Amino acid sequence: MNRFHIIGLFLVLFTGCTNKIDDNKDIPADLIPKDQMVDVIVDMRLMDAIMNVKLRKKETGLDSVNVVLHNSIMEKHGITREQFERSLGYYQKDLKVLDEIYEQAITKLTLLKPEKTEQ
């Protein structure tokens, strides 16, 4: 099972007893819109793939590479780690909304997957 599925499963298990999002309550002032959350999650999964390749090659200095990649994702999207965490926490209150975000991320990742050519 790849890392993306493990993270998704983890989120489902730990958010199983959540409530639906109340549109007028507890909305973070700096909430990341759903479509941007999809893009951030896609970039994070791509970062995970890069790190997995480097790990398999037993490269050194992976902690610093991870930090650089993570920071570049946050910078690319103009967000902070704390803002991402608050937004994710908000979306985790409604599994239907969180599922929609991850479904869109999976769709985008699938479209990025290169087609296998017949040999």
C-alpha positions in Angstrom: 0.0 0.0 0.0 1.5 3.3 -0.9 1.9 6.3 1.3 -1.0 8.2 -0.2 -3.4 5.4 0.7 -2.0 5.1 4.2 -2.4 8.8 4.9 -6.0 8.7 3.5 -6.8 5.7 5.7 -5.3 7.4 8.7 -7.4 10.5 8.1 -10.6 8.4 7.8 -9.9 6.4 10.9 -9.1 9.5 13.1 -11.9 11.6 11.7 -14.6 9.0 11.8 -16.5 10.6 14.6 -16.6 14.0 13.2 -19.5 16.4 12.7 -20.6 18.1 9.6 -19.1 21.5 8.9 -21.3 24.3 10.2 -20.9 27.0 7.5 -21.2 29.8 10.1 -19.1 28.4 12.9 -15.4 27.8 13.5 -14.3 28.9 10.0 -10.6 29.8 10.2 -10.1 33.4 9.0 -7.3 32.2 6.6 -9.2 29.0 5.4 -7.6 27.6 2.3 -10.3 27.1 -0.4 -11.1 23.5 -1.3 -9.7 23.8 -4.8 -6.4 25.1 -3.5 -6.3 22.4 -0.8 -6.6 19.8 -3.7 -3.6 21.4 -5.4 -1.6 21.5 -2.1 -2.4 17.8 -1.4 -1.4 16.9 -5.0 2.0 18.6 -4.6 2.5 16.9 -1.2 1.8 13.5 -2.7 4.3 14.3 -5.5 6.8 15.3 -2.9 6.2 12.0 -1.1 6.9 10.1 -4.4 10.2 12.0 -4.8 11.2 11.2 -1.3 10.3 7.5 -1.7 12.6 7.3 -4.8 15.4 9.0 -2.9 14.9 6.7 0.1 15.0 3.6 -2.2 18.3 4.9 -3.6 19.6 5.3 0.0 20.5 8.9 -0.6 21.7 10.9 2.3 20.5 14.3 3.5 16.8 13.4 3.0 15.7 15.5 6.0 17.0 18.7 4.4 15.5 17.7 1.0 12.2 17.1 2.7 12.2 20.5 4.4 13.2 22.3 1.1 10.4 20.5 -0.8 7.8 21.1 1.9 8.8 24.8 2.1 8.6 25.2 -1.6 5.1 23.7 -1.7 3.9 26.2 1.0 5.6 29.1 -0.8 4.2 28.0 -4.2 0.7 28.2 -2.8 1.3 31.3 -0.7 0.4 29.5 2.6 2.0 28.6 5.8 2.2 25.2 7.5 0.0 26.5 10.3 -2.6 27.7 7.8 -2.6 24.4 6.1 -3.0 22.5 9.4 -5.9 24.8 10.5 -7.6 24.4 7.1 -7.2 20.6 7.1 -8.5 20.5 10.7 -11.6 22.4 9.5 -12.2 20.2 6.5 -11.8 17.1 8.7 -14.9 18.0 10.5 -17.0 16.7 7.6 -15.7 13.5 6.0 -17.9 14.1 2.9 -16.0 17.4 2.2 -12.6 15.8 3.0 -13.5 12.9 0.8 -14.3 15.2 -2.1 -11.0 17.0 -1.7 -9.1 13.7 -1.8 -11.1 12.4 -4.7 -10.2 15.5 -6.7 -6.6 15.1 -5.7 -6.5 11.5 -6.8 -8.1 12.4 -10.1 -5.4 15.0 -10.7 -2.7 12.6 -9.7 -4.1 10.0 -12.0 -4.1 12.5 -14.9 -0.4 13.1 -14.2 0.5 9.4 -14.4 2.3 8.7 -17.6 0.6 6.3 -20.0 2.4 2.9 -20.3 3.3 2.2 -23.9 3.0 -1.2 -25.4 6.4 -2.8 -26.3 
